[in-house]
Amino acid sequence: MIYQTAQDTVFLVSSPQGDLPPDENRWHLPLEGDRHTISYRDYFYAIRDFILQDSAAPLVQTASRMLNAEIAPHDLKKTVIRSEKHGAHYHPASVEAFFHQGRIKLCLNVAVHERGKNQLEHEAGVLGLLDHKFGLPYLPRPYFQGRYNSMFFLVAEWFQGCHEFHLSLDQAGRQRLKLWDYDHGPRFLSPEQCFEIYRRIAFILTSYYNPETTSQIYPWHHAAGDFVAGIREQQGMPAKIRVRLTTARGYTSLVDMTAGNLSGSLIGLFHFFLNLSIRMRMDRLDGVGESVWADDLCLEASARGFFDTLKSRPVSGSQLPSADDFLEVLKSFSPGELRRACTPIIETCQEIEDLPIILSRLDEHIDKLHTLIQSYDL
């Protein structure tokens, strides 16, 4: 094992005010939100020892691929381990490794209790499966994983320049989408930027939908920070927006049926579309507050992203109907039929806290969705 000196390993804590050095007088305290008394000292040192074990072989191999260079363990000059946030199951960190040949930055998810460890190990398998099957750039590519010092670690791609976003209240009390940009400062987004972010989220989720098995990425939730966005604004130029999905906690079918024919494909896709239209609108105020419902712009953007995917995917040789055929099917449904079709979706809602607001908004949502579908232009 390589043990770097104190000068070679830097520990930091990410915050809205920038990177902060951890207070060594508080290193004995448990991690924020952790009931299992893993201290900050144990957390940081375990990360260091995990990424440097076996002469840092997995880290060196990853760097060789990312930098397209031949790298040896002795080329490692410094590592920066940054505690990024703390969640209910994971304690995400980032790792920067500086080599003579260049620098890489990686995402490192850490699970410290058994439920979290099992879940993170499952996620690693799902990420590998989806990367192999689809080869799309929207999910982080997993690099290496393992259990060490009673914790489970998953090292994956880091989405540089991407940040969480959540519905928030501005000074006038209006509900707006806010980007938690620690690099340039948190800020509220324009309607055009919000539309594009929501459109891209729907595009991504539909891109990973399998029409033959009706499998989809699930569960996901805006409040969990599952999606992040990066916005580059240049004076006199349209903003460049990219959106990424930070993980895939599962990949499964939510439809109790046997797919594999055209009618089954249509039914599965119909269920997916309705489910997407509802779940896209759910968030929690500032990510942690009360459940909130996104406005109609979100619904319009979600439909656009969904149909953009259908138009971009080849129909020949697959069970995926064309965008025109599917839109024709949607237009045949009345508001009452759409409402009844939402019943199994509501029954599968895992977020009990979201149910009251979904039920209170469902009729209005269906009416708006029906109107949108009837006038929709591909």
Secondary structure, 3 states (H helix, E strand, C coil): CCCCCCCCEEEEECCCCCCECCCHHHCCCECCCCCCCCEHHHHHHHHHHHHHHHHHHHHHHHHHHHHCCCCCHHHEEEEEEEECCCCCCCCCEEEEEEECCEEEEEEEEEECCHHHHHHHHHHHHHHHHHHHHHCCCCCCCEEEEEEECCEEEEEEECCCCCECEEEEECCCCCEEEEECCCCCCCEECCHHHHHHHHHHHHHHHHHCCECCCCEEECCCCHHHCCEEEEEECCCCCCCEEEEEECCCCCEEECCCCCCCCHHHHHHHHHHHHHHHHHHCCEEEHHHCCCEEECCHHHHHHHHHHHHHHHHHCCCCCCCCCCHHHHHHHHHCCCHHHHHHHCHHHHHCCCCHHHHHHHHHHHHHHHHHHHHHHHCCCC
